[in-house]
Amino acid sequence: MPTDAMSPGEGVRRGVTADADGVATLLRTVREQNPGSIPPGVHSLASMRAWVRDIVLVQNDVWVADRAGELLGVLVLRRPDWLEHLYIDAAATGAGLGSRLVDLAKAELGGRVQLWTFASNMGAQRFYERHGFVAVQRTDGDNEEGRPDIRYLYPAPECRSALPG
């Protein structure tokens, strides 16, 4: 695992049960930091903490980026090829952490990677496209938030069909 762009006391490591509260809080915080781009969560923080502890950390590969015990980012992978969540605290954006975590996802999943992002999250769309992802599907809100979203795929399919919008 590369250590570039990380200061002493900072690192990316596997998430553990003790990270559940911090991961849930980070998921909520990043949504709050990005109104208009990421819809508000539909679950209470308490239920999110239980979900992260009992489901996310048990059924998925979770990676966290922390600095002196403070979570800065989280990456959740679901085998065989899904990047389920990538959230970076606003204080840690622009320093390469998101790129590092996407590279980790590509390496861990070993080939094809797919993910969903909200159609309203233009920053995420630009980010994933810079990293070689291509939009392959759109929905009108087939998610619990009821918001339009876009499925991205890496590597780009051989036939790049243009999606409307």
C-alpha contacts under 8 A as a table, 3 or more apart, distances in Angstrom:
res1	aa1	res2	aa2	distance
1	M	104	L	7.81
3	T	6	M	5.83
3	T	11	G	7.12
5	A	95	A	7.16
5	A	96	G	6.90
5	A	97	L	7.68
6	M	10	E	5.61
6	M	11	G	6.32
7	S	10	E	5.32
7	S	11	G	7.83
9	G	67	R	5.61
9	G	68	A	5.36
10	E	65	A	7.28
10	E	66	D	5.54
10	E	67	R	4.16
10	E	68	A	6.38
11	G	65	A	5.51
11	G	66	D	5.66
11	G	67	R	6.67
12	V	63	W	6.65
12	V	64	V	5.53
12	V	65	A	4.25
12	V	66	D	6.54
13	R	63	W	5.52
13	R	64	V	5.55
13	R	65	A	6.49
14	R	61	D	7.67
14	R	62	V	5.85
14	R	63	W	4.39
14	R	64	V	6.15
15	G	19	D	6.17
15	G	57	L	7.17
15	G	61	D	7.87
15	G	62	V	5.03
15	G	63	W	4.94
15	G	64	V	5.54
16	V	19	D	5.45
16	V	20	A	7.33
16	V	57	L	6.91
16	V	62	V	7.93
17	T	20	A	5.52
17	T	53	R	6.04
17	T	57	L	6.62
18	A	21	D	7.36
19	D	22	G	5.26
19	D	23	V	5.94
20	A	23	V	5.22
20	A	24	A	6.17
20	A	49	R	6.00
20	A	50	A	7.82
20	A	52	V	5.51
20	A	53	R	4.98
20	A	57	L	7.50
21	D	24	A	5.23
21	D	25	T	6.07
21	D	49	R	5.31
21	D	52	V	7.73
21	D	53	R	7.73
22	G	25	T	5.05
22	G	26	L	6.04
22	G	71	L	6.56
23	V	26	L	5.05
23	V	27	L	6.18
23	V	49	R	7.83
23	V	52	V	7.24
23	V	71	L	7.30
23	V	74	V	6.81
24	A	27	L	5.13
24	A	28	R	6.34
24	A	45	L	6.96
24	A	48	M	5.65
24	A	49	R	5.17
24	A	52	V	6.34
25	T	28	R	5.14
25	T	29	T	5.96
25	T	45	L	7.10
25	T	49	R	7.71
26	L	29	T	4.91
26	L	30	V	6.00
26	L	71	L	7.17
26	L	72	L	7.66
26	L	73	G	7.45
26	L	74	V	7.90
26	L	87	Y	7.51
26	L	88	I	7.97
26	L	89	D	6.97
27	L	30	V	5.53
27	L	31	R	6.49
27	L	87	Y	6.54
28	R	31	R	5.29
28	R	32	E	6.35
28	R	41	G	6.91
28	R	45	L	7.35
29	T	32	E	5.02
29	T	33	Q	6.12
29	T	89	D	7.41
30	V	33	Q	4.91
30	V	34	N	6.32
30	V	87	Y	6.62
30	V	88	I	6.84
30	V	89	D	5.72
30	V	90	A	7.01
31	R	34	N	5.27
31	R	35	P	6.64
31	R	38	I	5.56
31	R	39	P	6.76
31	R	40	P	6.02
31	R	41	G	7.21
32	E	35	P	5.92
32	E	40	P	6.92
33	Q	90	A	6.86
34	N	37	S	5.51
34	N	38	I	5.74
35	P	38	I	5.87
35	P	39	P	6.66
35	P	40	P	7.41
36	G	39	P	6.55
36	G	120	S	6.87
36	G	121	N	7.78
37	S	118	F	7.44
37	S	120	S	4.90
37	S	121	N	4.27
37	S	122	M	7.09
38	I	118	F	6.74
38	I	120	S	6.89
38	I	121	N	6.13
39	P	145	E	6.97
39	P	147	R	7.65
40	P	145	E	7.95
41	G	44	S	7.80
41	G	145	E	7.37
42	V	144	E	7.58
42	V	145	E	6.71
43	H	47	S	6.27
43	H	48	M	6.39
44	S	47	S	5.29
44	S	48	M	6.22
45	L	48	M	4.95
45	L	49	R	6.11
46	A	49	R	5.14
46	A	50	A	6.42
47	S	50	A	5.09
47	S	51	W	6.07
48	M	51	W	4.95
48	M	52	V	6.07
49	R	52	V	5.20
49	R	53	R	6.09
50	A	53	R	5.08
50	A	54	D	5.77
50	A	55	I	7.85
51	W	54	D	5.33
51	W	55	I	5.30
51	W	56	V	6.39
52	V	55	I	5.62
52	V	56	V	4.56
52	V	57	L	5.90
53	R	56	V	6.35
53	R	57	L	5.66
53	R	58	V	7.29
54	D	57	L	6.61
54	D	58	V	6.17
55	I	58	V	5.16
55	I	59	Q	5.69
55	I	60	N	7.86
56	V	59	Q	5.51
56	V	60	N	5.57
56	V	62	V	7.64
56	V	76	V	7.79
57	L	60	N	5.78
57	L	61	D	6.99
57	L	62	V	6.30
59	Q	78	R	7.58
60	N	76	V	6.51
60	N	77	L	5.75
60	N	78	R	5.06
60	N	79	R	7.38
61	D	76	V	5.78
61	D	77	L	5.04
61	D	78	R	6.40
62	V	74	V	7.18
62	V	75	L	5.76
62	V	76	V	4.59
62	V	77	L	6.37
63	W	74	V	5.76
63	W	75	L	5.08
63	W	76	V	6.47
64	V	71	L	6.77
64	V	72	L	7.55
64	V	73	G	5.67
64	V	74	V	4.50
64	V	75	L	6.35
65	A	71	L	5.86
65	A	72	L	5.44
65	A	73	G	4.91
65	A	74	V	6.29
66	D	69	G	5.70
66	D	70	E	5.21
66	D	71	L	4.32
66	D	72	L	5.27
66	D	73	G	7.01
67	R	70	E	5.20
67	R	71	L	6.61
67	R	72	L	7.06
71	L	74	V	7.69
72	L	88	I	5.86
72	L	89	D	5.24
72	L	91	A	7.79
72	L	92	A	6.22
73	G	86	L	7.35
73	G	87	Y	5.49
73	G	88	I	4.24
73	G	89	D	6.07
73	G	92	A	7.94
73	G	97	L	7.76
73	G	98	G	7.95
74	V	85	H	7.28
74	V	86	L	5.70
74	V	87	Y	5.42
74	V	88	I	6.65
75	L	83	L	7.57
75	L	84	E	7.66
75	L	85	H	5.56
75	L	86	L	4.62
75	L	87	Y	6.80
75	L	101	L	6.64
75	L	105	A	7.84
76	V	83	L	6.16
76	V	84	E	5.33
76	V	85	H	4.96
76	V	86	L	6.59
77	L	81	D	7.57
77	L	82	W	5.69
77	L	83	L	4.70
77	L	84	E	5.50
77	L	85	H	7.24
77	L	105	A	7.06
77	L	109	L	7.99
78	R	81	D	6.44
78	R	82	W	5.00
78	R	83	L	6.43
78	R	84	E	6.45
79	R	82	W	6.13
79	R	109	L	7.14
80	P	109	L	6.69
81	D	109	L	5.74
81	D	111	G	7.83
81	D	112	R	5.92
81	D	113	V	4.83
81	D	114	Q	6.14
82	W	113	V	5.66
82	W	114	Q	5.03
82	W	115	L	5.82
83	L	86	L	7.41
83	L	105	A	6.92
83	L	113	V	6.52
83	L	114	Q	6.04
83	L	115	L	5.16
84	E	115	L	6.21
84	E	116	W	7.54
86	L	98	G	7.66
86	L	101	L	7.80
88	I	92	A	6.50
88	I	93	T	6.43
88	I	97	L	7.72
88	I	98	G	6.78
89	D	92	A	5.47
89	D	93	T	6.65
90	A	93	T	5.31
92	A	95	A	6.46
92	A	97	L	7.25
93	T	96	G	7.25
93	T	97	L	6.97
93	T	98	G	7.34
94	G	97	L	7.55
96	G	99	S	5.21
96	G	100	R	6.12
97	L	100	R	4.98
97	L	101	L	6.21
98	G	101	L	5.11
98	G	102	V	6.17
99	S	102	V	5.09
99	S	103	D	6.11
99	S	131	H	7.82
100	R	103	D	5.15
100	R	104	L	6.20
101	L	104	L	4.86
101	L	105	A	6.17
102	V	105	A	4.96
102	V	106	K	6.27
102	V	131	H	7.92
103	D	106	K	5.11
103	D	107	A	6.21
104	L	107	A	5.08
104	L	108	E	5.95
105	A	108	E	5.13
105	A	109	L	5.92
105	A	113	V	7.71
106	K	109	L	5.37
106	K	110	G	5.83
106	K	111	G	6.30
106	K	112	R	7.55
106	K	113	V	6.58
107	A	110	G	5.05
107	A	111	G	7.41
109	L	112	R	7.02
109	L	113	V	6.80
111	G	154	Y	7.76
111	G	155	P	7.41
112	R	153	L	7.15
112	R	154	Y	5.47
112	R	155	P	6.00
113	V	153	L	5.82
113	V	154	Y	5.06
113	V	155	P	7.19
114	Q	151	R	6.92
114	Q	152	Y	5.50
114	Q	153	L	4.46
114	Q	154	Y	6.27
115	L	151	R	5.56
115	L	152	Y	5.33
115	L	153	L	6.74
116	W	149	D	6.49
116	W	150	I	5.45
116	W	151	R	4.37
116	W	152	Y	6.16
117	T	121	N	6.92
117	T	124	A	7.04
117	T	125	Q	7.30
117	T	149	D	5.56
117	T	150	I	5.45
117	T	151	R	6.59
117	T	152	Y	7.78
118	F	121	N	5.29
118	F	147	R	6.96
118	F	148	P	6.09
118	F	149	D	4.15
118	F	150	I	6.15
119	A	122	M	6.91
119	A	125	Q	7.94
119	A	147	R	7.81
119	A	148	P	5.52
119	A	149	D	4.60
119	A	150	I	5.86
120	S	148	P	7.62
120	S	149	D	7.75
121	N	124	A	5.48
121	N	125	Q	6.46
122	M	125	Q	4.98
122	M	126	R	6.22
123	G	126	R	5.25
123	G	127	F	6.11
124	A	127	F	4.92
124	A	128	Y	6.09
125	Q	128	Y	5.34
125	Q	129	E	6.08
126	R	129	E	5.15
126	R	130	R	6.12
127	F	130	R	5.24
127	F	131	H	6.54
128	Y	131	H	5.00
128	Y	132	G	6.58
128	Y	133	F	5.36
128	Y	134	V	7.87
128	Y	152	Y	7.89
129	E	132	G	5.17
129	E	133	F	4.80
129	E	134	V	6.16
130	R	133	F	7.32
132	G	154	Y	6.26
132	G	155	P	6.44
132	G	156	A	6.69
133	F	152	Y	5.77
133	F	153	L	5.20
133	F	154	Y	4.64
133	F	155	P	6.24
133	F	156	A	6.03
134	V	152	Y	5.25
134	V	153	L	5.38
134	V	154	Y	6.62
134	V	155	P	7.70
134	V	156	A	5.52
134	V	157	P	7.73
134	V	160	R	7.90
135	A	138	R	7.89
135	A	150	I	6.48
135	A	151	R	5.81
135	A	152	Y	4.39
135	A	153	L	6.49
135	A	163	L	7.15
136	V	150	I	7.48
136	V	151	R	5.83
136	V	152	Y	5.73
136	V	153	L	6.65
136	V	161	S	7.52
136	V	163	L	6.89
137	Q	150	I	5.69
137	Q	151	R	5.06
137	Q	152	Y	7.25
137	Q	163	L	7.23
138	R	148	P	7.22
138	R	149	D	5.76
138	R	150	I	4.46
138	R	151	R	6.30
138	R	163	L	7.84
139	T	142	D	6.03
139	T	148	P	5.38
139	T	149	D	5.45
139	T	150	I	6.51
140	D	146	G	7.69
140	D	147	R	6.50
140	D	148	P	4.25
140	D	149	D	6.76
141	G	144	E	8.00
141	G	145	E	7.27
141	G	146	G	4.33
141	G	147	R	3.99
141	G	148	P	3.93
141	G	149	D	6.11
142	D	146	G	6.03
142	D	147	R	7.15
142	D	148	P	7.12
142	D	149	D	7.67
143	N	146	G	5.25
143	N	147	R	6.72
144	E	147	R	7.98
153	L	156	A	6.16
153	L	157	P	7.51
154	Y	157	P	7.56
156	A	160	R	7.28
157	P	160	R	6.00
